[in-house]
Amino acid sequence: MDGTRFFYADAVARQVMQNQLVAHGSTLDDVFAVAQRANLALAAILRAFIDVRDQ
């Protein structure tokens, strides 16, 4: 029972998220694309911070 309840809870959360995305004309791929751009921006900021800190 412990192993399956998390599976069903995750499935419900995923379905709710998917429904909200579709309702707003977006997809999960759109979310991943935004997350990827945010990660790239943060990486550049961290790289610049490390470079300045090390000088």
C-alpha positions as a LaTeX table, in Angstrom:
\begin{tabular}{lrrr}
\hline
Residue & $x$ (\AA) & $y$ (\AA) & $z$ (\AA) \\
\hline
Met1 & 0.00 & 0.00 & 0.00 \\
Asp2 & 2.80 & 2.45 & 0.80 \\
Gly3 & 4.37 & 1.93 & $-2.62$ \\
Thr4 & 1.16 & 2.53 & $-4.56$ \\
Arg5 & $-0.24$ & 5.52 & $-2.69$ \\
Phe6 & 2.64 & 7.73 & $-3.83$ \\
Phe7 & 2.18 & 6.52 & $-7.39$ \\
Tyr8 & $-1.49$ & 7.51 & $-7.34$ \\
Ala9 & $-0.81$ & 10.80 & $-5.56$ \\
Asp10 & 1.83 & 11.66 & $-8.17$ \\
Ala11 & $-0.51$ & 10.66 & $-10.99$ \\
Val12 & $-3.25$ & 12.93 & $-9.64$ \\
Ala13 & $-0.86$ & 15.87 & $-9.20$ \\
Arg14 & 0.49 & 15.36 & $-12.71$ \\
Gln15 & $-3.02$ & 15.22 & $-14.19$ \\
Val16 & $-4.07$ & 18.41 & $-12.37$ \\
Met17 & $-0.97$ & 20.18 & $-13.65$ \\
Gln18 & $-1.55$ & 18.89 & $-17.18$ \\
Asn19 & $-5.18$ & 20.07 & $-17.09$ \\
Gln20 & $-4.11$ & 23.55 & $-15.93$ \\
Leu21 & $-1.48$ & 23.78 & $-18.65$ \\
Val22 & $-3.95$ & 22.75 & $-21.35$ \\
Ala23 & $-6.52$ & 25.22 & $-19.99$ \\
His24 & $-3.97$ & 28.00 & $-20.43$ \\
Gly25 & $-2.77$ & 26.87 & $-23.85$ \\
Ser26 & 0.56 & 25.51 & $-22.66$ \\
Thr27 & 2.28 & 22.15 & $-22.52$ \\
Leu28 & 4.73 & 20.47 & $-20.21$ \\
Asp29 & 7.36 & 21.02 & $-22.89$ \\
Asp30 & 6.72 & 24.77 & $-22.57$ \\
Val31 & 7.38 & 24.55 & $-18.83$ \\
Phe32 & 10.59 & 22.61 & $-19.42$ \\
Ala33 & 11.74 & 25.18 & $-21.99$ \\
Val34 & 11.25 & 28.02 & $-19.50$ \\
Ala35 & 13.04 & 26.02 & $-16.79$ \\
Gln36 & 15.95 & 25.36 & $-19.15$ \\
Arg37 & 16.28 & 29.07 & $-19.99$ \\
Ala38 & 16.15 & 29.94 & $-16.29$ \\
Asn39 & 18.86 & 27.38 & $-15.53$ \\
Leu40 & 21.09 & 28.80 & $-18.26$ \\
Ala41 & 20.60 & 32.33 & $-16.92$ \\
Leu42 & 21.38 & 31.24 & $-13.36$ \\
Ala43 & 24.46 & 29.36 & $-14.53$ \\
Ala44 & 25.78 & 32.52 & $-16.21$ \\
Ile45 & 25.14 & 34.58 & $-13.07$ \\
Leu46 & 26.88 & 32.02 & $-10.87$ \\
Arg47 & 29.81 & 31.79 & $-13.28$ \\
Ala48 & 30.22 & 35.59 & $-13.21$ \\
Phe49 & 29.96 & 35.66 & $-9.42$ \\
Ile50 & 32.65 & 32.99 & $-9.06$ \\
Asp51 & 34.91 & 34.82 & $-11.53$ \\
Val52 & 34.56 & 38.13 & $-9.66$ \\
Arg53 & 34.96 & 36.48 & $-6.26$ \\
Asp54 & 38.18 & 34.75 & $-7.32$ \\
Gln55 & 39.83 & 37.97 & $-8.56$ \\
\hline
\end{tabular}
